[in-house]
Amino acid sequence: MGELQLRVALRGQRSVAVHQFHQGALRVLRPHYLDDSGQLGYVVVNPGGAYLDADLYVVDVEVEDGASLLLTTQSATKIYRTPGSFAEQRMSIRLGEGARLELAPDQLIAYREASYRQDTRISLHPSSSLVVSEIVTPGWSPDGTAFKYEELRLRTEIRVQDRAGGAGLLALDNVLIRPPSGDVTGLGFMEGRSHLGSLLVVDPRVDQALADELHSLAAPHDALAGVSLTATVGGTTGLVLRALSDNTEELNRLLGACTAHLRRHWYGQEPLNLRKY
């Protein structure tokens, strides 16, 4: 079990944490700045090492007007056996006017007999910028086979604030992975691939040209990839890139190439090396 609250605001030329709270098996390491942009970086850690039966983790992140936050994890999120009830993570994200968030956790690994639910709710200003990357991989069983987990449910809801104080729905993304008990290479189940990579981008600068650029960047990699645009709400648009592969590092390279492209062309910044080992 664990809870984490983090609120970031702009102070001068730097973003800083103005509220931080944690309890249980969630916390953040000391803040750091990986370049001279003033973007604040935090690493989330789980001292417990893994998510277990009936665990609940609640994360609340707010990035105030003009502030910038990079949030990553210390290592992979591991889901072990959950014979009694699924493990769950609930995340709430709020981005103010001109705010920027890069959410780049290490891969999610589901092991034998694991069930996991992830519910992420995002509310953002039409002028804010959001980049979320995620990789899902199967844990290997003692007999050397994969896909022994029970079920993964990943739900992401994104709303855009309006002037009246409401929030229009930009996207509702539901991913359900329930491996069959027999042959996992059959038609219709992840095209015979074992790993799923996702990149979610919401920004007023998102358009078809950007979707085409990211699709081209994905082409050289050993993965099946596609890019889709969301509707436009409040003057901002989103895109989702999905990639299927058999290798975590291949998906890391693919998503890294896409996020590096965004950092260079949108912010004039070099890509960051988030490797922890």
C-alpha contacts under 8 A as a table, 3 or more apart, distances in Angstrom:
res1	aa1	res2	aa2	distance
1	M	24	G	5.78
1	M	25	A	5.86
1	M	26	L	7.96
1	M	55	D	5.13
1	M	56	L	5.06
1	M	57	Y	5.52
2	G	22	H	7.48
2	G	23	Q	5.70
2	G	24	G	4.24
2	G	25	A	4.59
2	G	26	L	5.03
2	G	56	L	6.69
2	G	57	Y	4.78
2	G	58	V	6.41
3	E	21	F	7.93
3	E	22	H	5.47
3	E	23	Q	5.34
3	E	24	G	6.42
3	E	25	A	7.44
3	E	26	L	5.91
3	E	27	R	7.97
3	E	57	Y	5.72
3	E	58	V	4.73
3	E	59	V	5.83
4	L	20	Q	7.65
4	L	21	F	5.76
4	L	22	H	4.44
4	L	23	Q	6.76
4	L	26	L	6.04
4	L	27	R	6.29
4	L	58	V	6.36
4	L	59	V	4.81
4	L	60	D	6.23
5	Q	19	H	7.42
5	Q	20	Q	5.55
5	Q	21	F	4.97
5	Q	22	H	6.30
5	Q	59	V	5.96
5	Q	60	D	4.73
5	Q	61	V	6.01
6	L	17	A	6.99
6	L	18	V	7.93
6	L	19	H	5.68
6	L	20	Q	4.71
6	L	21	F	6.67
6	L	60	D	6.28
6	L	61	V	4.93
6	L	62	E	6.37
7	R	17	A	5.74
7	R	18	V	5.78
7	R	19	H	5.00
7	R	20	Q	6.57
7	R	61	V	5.83
7	R	62	E	4.63
7	R	63	V	5.90
7	R	64	E	7.43
8	V	15	S	6.47
8	V	16	V	5.48
8	V	17	A	4.36
8	V	18	V	5.67
8	V	19	H	7.13
8	V	62	E	6.26
8	V	63	V	4.88
8	V	64	E	6.03
8	V	67	A	6.64
8	V	68	S	7.72
8	V	69	L	7.30
9	A	15	S	5.49
9	A	16	V	5.59
9	A	17	A	6.34
9	A	18	V	6.41
9	A	63	V	6.28
9	A	64	E	5.02
9	A	65	D	6.98
9	A	66	G	7.50
9	A	67	A	5.23
9	A	68	S	7.97
10	L	13	Q	7.10
10	L	14	R	5.82
10	L	15	S	4.31
10	L	16	V	6.26
10	L	64	E	7.25
10	L	65	D	7.27
10	L	66	G	6.13
10	L	67	A	4.67
10	L	68	S	7.72
11	R	14	R	5.50
11	R	15	S	5.84
11	R	16	V	6.64
12	G	15	S	7.89
13	Q	38	G	6.00
14	R	37	S	7.71
14	R	38	G	4.20
14	R	39	Q	6.53
14	R	40	L	7.36
14	R	67	A	7.79
15	S	38	G	5.95
15	S	39	Q	5.86
15	S	40	L	5.47
15	S	67	A	5.34
15	S	68	S	6.03
15	S	69	L	7.38
16	V	40	L	6.40
17	A	20	Q	6.83
22	H	26	L	6.27
22	H	27	R	5.54
23	Q	26	L	6.37
23	Q	27	R	7.30
25	A	45	V	8.00
25	A	46	N	5.22
25	A	47	P	5.71
25	A	48	G	5.85
26	L	44	V	7.05
26	L	45	V	5.94
26	L	46	N	4.94
26	L	47	P	7.08
26	L	57	Y	7.79
27	R	44	V	5.78
27	R	45	V	5.56
27	R	46	N	6.75
28	V	42	Y	6.33
28	V	43	V	5.45
28	V	44	V	4.43
28	V	45	V	5.82
29	L	42	Y	6.45
29	L	43	V	5.56
29	L	44	V	6.61
29	L	45	V	7.22
30	R	42	Y	6.96
30	R	43	V	7.87
31	P	40	L	6.75
31	P	41	G	5.77
31	P	42	Y	5.29
31	P	43	V	7.88
32	H	40	L	6.18
32	H	41	G	5.12
32	H	42	Y	6.62
33	Y	36	D	7.26
33	Y	38	G	6.71
33	Y	39	Q	6.27
33	Y	40	L	5.48
33	Y	41	G	5.78
34	L	39	Q	7.70
34	L	40	L	7.98
34	L	41	G	7.14
34	L	272	L	7.42
35	D	38	G	7.18
35	D	39	Q	7.54
36	D	39	Q	7.76
37	S	269	Q	7.93
38	G	68	S	7.59
39	Q	67	A	7.56
39	Q	68	S	4.95
39	Q	69	L	5.64
39	Q	70	L	6.94
40	L	68	S	6.25
40	L	69	L	4.89
40	L	70	L	6.09
41	G	69	L	5.88
41	G	70	L	4.64
41	G	71	L	5.95
41	G	72	T	7.92
42	Y	69	L	7.76
42	Y	70	L	6.38
42	Y	71	L	5.13
42	Y	72	T	6.47
43	V	71	L	6.06
43	V	72	T	5.00
43	V	73	T	4.92
43	V	74	Q	5.81
44	V	71	L	7.31
44	V	72	T	6.18
44	V	73	T	4.58
44	V	74	Q	6.05
45	V	73	T	6.04
45	V	74	Q	5.43
45	V	75	S	7.67
46	N	49	G	5.63
46	N	50	A	7.21
48	G	51	Y	7.85
49	G	77	T	7.94
49	G	78	K	7.41
50	A	77	T	6.34
50	A	78	K	4.82
50	A	79	I	5.91
50	A	80	Y	6.87
51	Y	55	D	6.18
51	Y	77	T	7.46
51	Y	78	K	6.08
51	Y	79	I	4.87
51	Y	80	Y	6.29
51	Y	87	A	6.27
52	L	55	D	5.56
52	L	79	I	6.33
52	L	80	Y	5.55
52	L	81	R	6.55
52	L	82	T	6.05
52	L	87	A	6.07
53	D	80	Y	7.61
53	D	81	R	6.56
53	D	82	T	4.06
53	D	83	P	6.52
53	D	84	G	6.17
53	D	85	S	5.75
53	D	86	F	6.05
53	D	87	A	5.70
54	A	82	T	6.88
54	A	84	G	6.89
54	A	85	S	4.90
54	A	86	F	5.28
54	A	87	A	4.80
54	A	88	E	7.27
55	D	86	F	7.48
55	D	87	A	4.74
55	D	88	E	6.16
56	L	87	A	6.11
56	L	88	E	4.90
56	L	89	Q	5.82
56	L	90	R	7.74
57	Y	88	E	6.28
57	Y	89	Q	4.64
57	Y	90	R	6.23
58	V	89	Q	5.87
58	V	90	R	4.86
58	V	91	M	5.89
59	V	89	Q	7.68
59	V	90	R	6.24
59	V	91	M	4.63
59	V	92	S	6.30
60	D	91	M	5.80
60	D	92	S	4.81
60	D	93	I	6.11
61	V	91	M	7.78
61	V	92	S	6.20
61	V	93	I	4.86
61	V	94	R	6.44
62	E	93	I	5.75
62	E	94	R	4.70
62	E	95	L	6.00
62	E	96	G	7.97
63	V	67	A	5.99
63	V	68	S	6.88
63	V	69	L	7.07
63	V	94	R	6.28
63	V	95	L	4.95
63	V	96	G	6.15
63	V	99	A	6.11
63	V	100	R	7.23
63	V	101	L	7.33
64	E	67	A	5.64
64	E	95	L	6.13
64	E	96	G	4.74
64	E	97	E	7.23
64	E	99	A	6.19
65	D	95	L	7.39
65	D	96	G	4.43
65	D	97	E	4.57
65	D	98	G	5.66
65	D	99	A	5.23
66	G	96	G	7.21
66	G	97	E	6.26
66	G	98	G	4.70
66	G	99	A	4.57
66	G	100	R	7.40
67	A	98	G	7.38
67	A	99	A	4.99
67	A	100	R	6.36
68	S	99	A	5.84
68	S	100	R	4.57
68	S	101	L	5.87
69	L	100	R	6.30
69	L	101	L	4.94
69	L	102	E	6.33
70	L	101	L	5.92
70	L	102	E	4.73
70	L	103	L	6.07
70	L	104	A	7.54
71	L	101	L	7.62
71	L	102	E	6.22
71	L	103	L	4.96
71	L	104	A	6.15
71	L	105	P	7.32
72	T	103	L	6.09
72	T	104	A	4.82
72	T	105	P	4.52
72	T	106	D	7.06
73	T	76	A	7.29
73	T	104	A	7.46
73	T	105	P	4.95
73	T	106	D	5.92
74	Q	106	D	7.50
74	Q	276	K	6.78
75	S	105	P	7.94
75	S	106	D	5.72
75	S	107	Q	7.84
75	S	276	K	7.38
76	A	105	P	7.57
76	A	106	D	4.79
76	A	107	Q	4.96
76	A	108	L	5.80
76	A	109	I	6.85
77	T	106	D	6.97
77	T	107	Q	6.35
77	T	108	L	4.78
77	T	109	I	6.07
78	K	108	L	6.08
78	K	109	I	4.83
78	K	110	A	6.03
78	K	111	Y	7.43
79	I	87	A	7.50
79	I	108	L	7.66
79	I	109	I	6.11
79	I	110	A	4.74
79	I	111	Y	5.97
79	I	114	A	6.10
79	I	115	S	7.66
79	I	116	Y	7.20
80	Y	110	A	6.56
80	Y	111	Y	5.29
80	Y	112	R	6.91
80	Y	113	E	7.40
80	Y	114	A	5.48
81	R	111	Y	6.71
81	R	112	R	6.10
81	R	113	E	4.93
81	R	114	A	4.46
81	R	115	S	7.47
82	T	85	S	5.65
82	T	86	F	5.59
82	T	87	A	6.88
82	T	113	E	6.43
82	T	114	A	5.13
82	T	115	S	6.04
83	P	86	F	7.78
83	P	113	E	7.10
83	P	114	A	7.66
85	S	115	S	7.56
86	F	114	A	7.29
86	F	115	S	4.73
86	F	116	Y	5.17
86	F	117	R	6.91
87	A	115	S	6.39
87	A	116	Y	4.85
87	A	117	R	6.41
88	E	116	Y	5.66
88	E	117	R	4.74
88	E	118	Q	5.73
88	E	119	D	7.96
89	Q	117	R	6.45
89	Q	118	Q	4.84
89	Q	119	D	6.34
90	R	118	Q	5.98
90	R	119	D	4.88
90	R	120	T	5.94
91	M	118	Q	7.90
91	M	119	D	6.25
91	M	120	T	4.66
91	M	121	R	6.28
92	S	120	T	5.92
92	S	121	R	4.94
92	S	122	I	6.01
93	I	120	T	7.68
93	I	121	R	6.22
93	I	122	I	4.66
93	I	123	S	6.23
94	R	122	I	5.90
94	R	123	S	4.83
94	R	124	L	5.66
95	L	99	A	5.61
95	L	100	R	7.14
95	L	101	L	7.69
95	L	123	S	6.36
95	L	124	L	4.52
95	L	125	H	6.15
95	L	128	S	6.43
96	G	99	A	5.22
96	G	124	L	6.23
96	G	125	H	5.44
96	G	128	S	6.56
97	E	124	L	7.90
97	E	125	H	5.27
97	E	126	P	7.31
97	E	127	S	5.66
97	E	128	S	5.64
98	G	125	H	7.42
98	G	127	S	5.07
98	G	128	S	4.43
98	G	129	S	7.15
99	A	125	H	7.99
99	A	127	S	7.53
99	A	128	S	4.72
99	A	129	S	6.28
100	R	128	S	5.77
100	R	129	S	4.66
100	R	130	L	5.92
101	L	129	S	6.40
101	L	130	L	5.06
101	L	131	V	6.39
102	E	130	L	6.10
102	E	131	V	4.85
102	E	132	V	5.96
103	L	130	L	7.97
103	L	131	V	6.24
103	L	132	V	4.71
103	L	133	S	6.47
104	A	132	V	6.05
104	A	133	S	5.29
104	A	134	E	6.82
105	P	133	S	7.16
105	P	134	E	6.52
106	D	134	E	7.31
106	D	135	I	7.30
107	Q	134	E	6.45
107	Q	135	I	4.74
107	Q	136	V	5.77
107	Q	137	T	6.90
107	Q	248	T	7.77
108	L	134	E	7.71
108	L	135	I	6.13
108	L	136	V	4.82
108	L	137	T	6.13
109	I	136	V	6.12
109	I	137	T	4.97
109	I	138	P	5.50
109	I	139	G	5.61
110	A	114	A	5.99
110	A	115	S	7.80
110	A	136	V	7.84
110	A	137	T	6.65
110	A	138	P	5.20
110	A	139	G	5.32
110	A	149	Y	5.98
111	Y	114	A	5.61
111	Y	138	P	6.21
111	Y	139	G	4.28
111	Y	140	W	6.60
111	Y	141	S	7.16
111	Y	147	F	7.86
111	Y	148	K	6.56
111	Y	149	Y	5.36
112	R	139	G	6.87
112	R	140	W	7.49
112	R	141	S	6.16
112	R	147	F	7.42
112	R	148	K	4.45
112	R	149	Y	4.43
112	R	150	E	7.37
113	E	148	K	6.08
113	E	149	Y	4.46
113	E	150	E	5.16
114	A	148	K	7.92
114	A	149	Y	4.67
114	A	150	E	5.35
114	A	151	E	6.79
115	S	149	Y	6.68
115	S	150	E	5.32
115	S	151	E	4.78
115	S	152	L	5.89
116	Y	151	E	6.42
116	Y	152	L	4.98
116	Y	153	R	6.32
117	R	152	L	5.98
117	R	153	R	4.72
117	R	154	L	5.96
117	R	155	R	7.96
118	Q	153	R	6.18
118	Q	154	L	4.76
118	Q	155	R	6.07
119	D	154	L	6.22
119	D	155	R	4.90
119	D	156	T	6.05
120	T	155	R	6.17
120	T	156	T	4.69
120	T	157	E	6.31
121	R	156	T	5.90
121	R	157	E	4.89
121	R	158	I	6.14
122	I	156	T	7.63
122	I	157	E	6.08
122	I	158	I	4.71
122	I	159	R	6.18
123	S	158	I	5.96
123	S	159	R	4.86
123	S	160	V	5.82
123	S	161	Q	6.76
123	S	167	A	7.43
124	L	128	S	6.35
124	L	158	I	7.75
124	L	159	R	6.45
124	L	160	V	5.12
124	L	161	Q	5.99
125	H	128	S	5.31
125	H	160	V	5.79
125	H	161	Q	5.26
125	H	162	D	7.69
126	P	160	V	6.12
126	P	161	Q	6.74
126	P	162	D	7.93
126	P	203	D	7.57
126	P	204	P	6.92
126	P	233	V	7.87
126	P	234	G	5.75
126	P	235	G	6.21
126	P	236	T	5.41
127	S	203	D	6.98
127	S	204	P	6.35
127	S	236	T	7.26
128	S	202	V	7.96
128	S	203	D	6.31
128	S	204	P	7.79
129	S	201	V	7.69
129	S	202	V	5.84
129	S	203	D	4.71
129	S	204	P	7.70
130	L	200	L	7.69
130	L	201	V	5.58
130	L	202	V	5.06
130	L	203	D	6.46
131	V	199	L	7.22
131	V	200	L	5.72
131	V	201	V	4.60
131	V	202	V	6.67
131	V	259	T	7.85
132	V	199	L	5.69
132	V	200	L	5.00
132	V	201	V	6.49
133	S	197	G	7.54
133	S	198	S	5.66
133	S	199	L	4.47
133	S	200	L	6.37
133	S	255	L	7.02
134	E	197	G	5.75
134	E	198	S	5.20
134	E	199	L	6.55
135	I	195	H	7.21
135	I	196	L	5.65
135	I	197	G	4.36
135	I	198	S	6.36
135	I	248	T	7.38
135	I	251	L	7.28
135	I	252	N	7.88
136	V	195	H	5.76
136	V	196	L	5.13
136	V	197	G	6.42
137	T	194	S	6.75
137	T	195	H	4.83
137	T	196	L	6.73
137	T	248	T	7.11
138	P	146	A	5.87
138	P	147	F	5.53
138	P	148	K	7.59
138	P	149	Y	7.31
138	P	194	S	6.90
138	P	195	H	7.09
139	G	146	A	6.14
139	G	147	F	7.19
139	G	148	K	7.69
139	G	149	Y	7.85
140	W	144	G	5.93
140	W	145	T	5.77
140	W	146	A	4.80
140	W	147	F	7.58
140	W	148	K	7.76
141	S	144	G	5.34
141	S	145	T	5.50
141	S	146	A	6.08
141	S	148	K	6.96
142	P	145	T	7.49
145	T	148	K	7.54
147	F	179	P	6.17
147	F	184	V	7.60
147	F	194	S	7.56
148	K	179	P	7.47
148	K	181	S	7.92
149	Y	178	R	7.98
149	Y	179	P	7.29
150	E	178	R	6.18
150	E	179	P	6.85
151	E	176	L	7.33
151	E	177	I	5.75
151	E	178	R	4.60
151	E	179	P	7.09
152	L	175	V	7.79
152	L	176	L	5.77
152	L	177	I	5.13
152	L	178	R	6.54
153	R	174	N	7.32
153	R	175	V	5.75
153	R	176	L	4.67
153	R	177	I	6.59
154	L	173	D	7.95
154	L	174	N	5.89
154	L	175	V	5.00
154	L	176	L	6.50
155	R	172	L	7.44
155	R	173	D	5.67
155	R	174	N	4.55
155	R	175	V	6.29
156	T	171	A	7.87
156	T	172	L	5.85
156	T	173	D	5.07
156	T	174	N	6.54
157	E	169	L	7.71
157	E	170	L	7.93
157	E	171	A	5.95
157	E	172	L	4.56
157	E	173	D	6.38
158	I	169	L	6.16
158	I	170	L	5.52
158	I	171	A	5.25
158	I	172	L	6.42
159	R	167	A	5.42
159	R	168	G	5.25
159	R	169	L	4.46
159	R	170	L	5.28
159	R	171	A	7.15
160	V	167	A	4.99
160	V	168	G	5.18
160	V	169	L	6.47
160	V	170	L	6.45
160	V	233	V	6.61
160	V	234	G	6.67
161	Q	165	G	6.54
161	Q	166	G	5.74
161	Q	167	A	4.18
161	Q	168	G	6.47
161	Q	234	G	7.57
162	D	165	G	5.59
162	D	166	G	5.43
162	D	167	A	5.68
162	D	168	G	7.19
162	D	234	G	6.73
163	R	166	G	7.27
168	G	233	V	6.69
168	G	234	G	7.88
169	L	172	L	7.53
169	L	233	V	7.50
170	L	230	T	6.83
170	L	231	A	6.28
170	L	232	T	6.96
170	L	233	V	5.95
170	L	237	T	7.63
170	L	238	G	7.60
171	A	230	T	6.48
171	A	231	A	7.60
171	A	238	G	7.96
179	P	184	V	6.86
179	P	189	F	7.59
180	P	183	D	6.96
180	P	184	V	6.29
181	S	184	V	7.73
183	D	186	G	6.21
184	V	189	F	6.78
184	V	192	G	6.54
185	T	189	F	6.86
185	T	191	E	6.95
185	T	192	G	4.10
185	T	193	R	7.32
186	G	189	F	6.29
186	G	191	E	7.44
186	G	192	G	6.40
187	L	191	E	6.17
187	L	192	G	7.21
188	G	191	E	5.98
189	F	192	G	6.22
189	F	193	R	7.94
190	M	193	R	5.38
190	M	194	S	7.01
190	M	244	L	6.92
191	E	244	L	7.89
193	R	244	L	5.94
193	R	245	S	5.32
193	R	246	D	5.48
194	S	244	L	7.27
194	S	245	S	6.28
194	S	246	D	5.13
194	S	247	N	7.94
195	H	244	L	5.70
195	H	245	S	5.11
195	H	246	D	5.33
195	H	247	N	6.55
195	H	248	T	6.91
196	L	242	R	7.22
196	L	243	A	5.85
196	L	244	L	4.87
196	L	245	S	6.55
196	L	251	L	7.95
197	G	242	R	5.73
197	G	243	A	4.93
197	G	244	L	6.35
197	G	245	S	7.95
197	G	251	L	6.04
197	G	255	L	7.63
198	S	240	V	7.01
198	S	241	L	5.56
198	S	242	R	4.70
198	S	243	A	6.41
198	S	255	L	7.84
199	L	240	V	5.67
199	L	241	L	4.97
199	L	242	R	6.67
199	L	255	L	6.86
200	L	238	G	7.23
200	L	239	L	5.93
200	L	240	V	4.71
200	L	241	L	6.57
201	V	206	V	7.68
201	V	238	G	5.41
201	V	239	L	5.34
201	V	240	V	6.56
202	V	206	V	6.84
202	V	236	T	7.04
202	V	237	T	5.79
202	V	238	G	4.09
202	V	239	L	6.56
203	D	206	V	5.53
203	D	236	T	5.69
203	D	237	T	5.98
203	D	238	G	6.41
204	P	235	G	6.30
204	P	236	T	4.19
204	P	237	T	5.90
205	R	236	T	7.49
205	R	237	T	7.61
206	V	210	L	6.11
206	V	211	A	7.59
206	V	236	T	7.49
206	V	237	T	5.68
206	V	238	G	6.23
206	V	239	L	7.15
207	D	210	L	5.43
207	D	211	A	6.45
207	D	229	L	7.58
207	D	237	T	7.19
208	Q	211	A	4.95
208	Q	212	D	6.18
208	Q	229	L	7.35
209	A	212	D	5.13
209	A	213	E	6.25
210	L	213	E	4.96
210	L	214	L	6.22
211	A	214	L	5.30
211	A	215	H	6.15
211	A	227	V	6.16
211	A	228	S	7.28
211	A	229	L	7.34
211	A	239	L	7.09
212	D	215	H	5.05
212	D	216	S	6.19
212	D	227	V	7.89
213	E	216	S	5.12
213	E	217	L	6.32
214	L	217	L	4.98
214	L	218	A	6.30
214	L	227	V	7.74
214	L	258	C	5.88
215	H	218	A	5.14
215	H	219	A	6.39
215	H	225	A	7.20
215	H	226	G	6.60
215	H	227	V	6.34
215	H	241	L	7.95
216	S	219	A	5.18
216	S	220	P	7.84
217	L	220	P	6.83
217	L	254	L	7.41
217	L	257	A	6.74
217	L	258	C	6.63
218	A	221	H	5.76
218	A	223	A	7.73
218	A	225	A	6.60
218	A	254	L	5.73
218	A	255	L	7.99
218	A	257	A	7.89
218	A	258	C	7.71
219	A	222	D	7.98
219	A	223	A	7.81
219	A	225	A	7.49
221	H	250	E	6.85
221	H	254	L	6.46
222	D	245	S	6.66
222	D	250	E	6.77
223	A	243	A	6.00
223	A	244	L	5.33
223	A	245	S	4.68
223	A	246	D	7.90
223	A	250	E	7.68
223	A	251	L	7.56
224	L	243	A	5.33
224	L	244	L	5.04
224	L	245	S	6.65
225	A	241	L	7.00
225	A	242	R	5.51
225	A	243	A	4.16
225	A	244	L	6.47
226	G	241	L	5.71
226	G	242	R	5.52
226	G	243	A	6.62
227	V	239	L	6.86
227	V	240	V	5.65
227	V	241	L	4.35
227	V	242	R	6.50
228	S	239	L	5.52
228	S	240	V	5.36
228	S	241	L	6.56
229	L	237	T	7.37
229	L	238	G	5.87
229	L	239	L	4.30
229	L	240	V	6.50
230	T	237	T	6.13
230	T	238	G	5.10
230	T	239	L	5.68
230	T	240	V	7.76
231	A	237	T	6.17
231	A	238	G	7.26
232	T	235	G	6.04
232	T	236	T	5.44
232	T	237	T	4.53
232	T	238	G	7.45
233	V	236	T	5.54
233	V	237	T	6.54
243	A	251	L	7.37
245	S	248	T	7.72
245	S	250	E	7.37
245	S	251	L	6.92
247	N	250	E	5.34
247	N	251	L	6.59
248	T	251	L	5.25
248	T	252	N	6.17
249	E	252	N	4.82
249	E	253	R	6.13
250	E	253	R	5.16
250	E	254	L	6.25
251	L	254	L	4.94
251	L	255	L	6.04
252	N	255	L	5.34
252	N	256	G	5.75
253	R	256	G	4.96
253	R	257	A	6.08
254	L	257	A	5.28
254	L	258	C	6.58
255	L	258	C	5.13
255	L	259	T	6.22
256	G	259	T	5.20
256	G	260	A	5.91
257	A	260	A	5.14
257	A	261	H	6.22
258	C	261	H	5.14
258	C	262	L	6.50
259	T	262	L	5.05
259	T	263	R	6.22
259	T	271	P	7.46
260	A	263	R	5.11
260	A	264	R	6.21
260	A	270	E	6.96
260	A	271	P	4.74
260	A	272	L	7.77
261	H	264	R	5.32
261	H	265	H	6.08
262	L	265	H	5.36
262	L	266	W	5.54
262	L	267	Y	7.45
263	R	266	W	5.58
263	R	267	Y	5.24
263	R	268	G	6.26
263	R	269	Q	5.28
263	R	270	E	6.41
263	R	271	P	6.31
264	R	267	Y	5.75
264	R	268	G	4.48
264	R	269	Q	4.94
264	R	270	E	5.84
264	R	271	P	7.30
265	H	268	G	5.79
265	H	269	Q	7.96
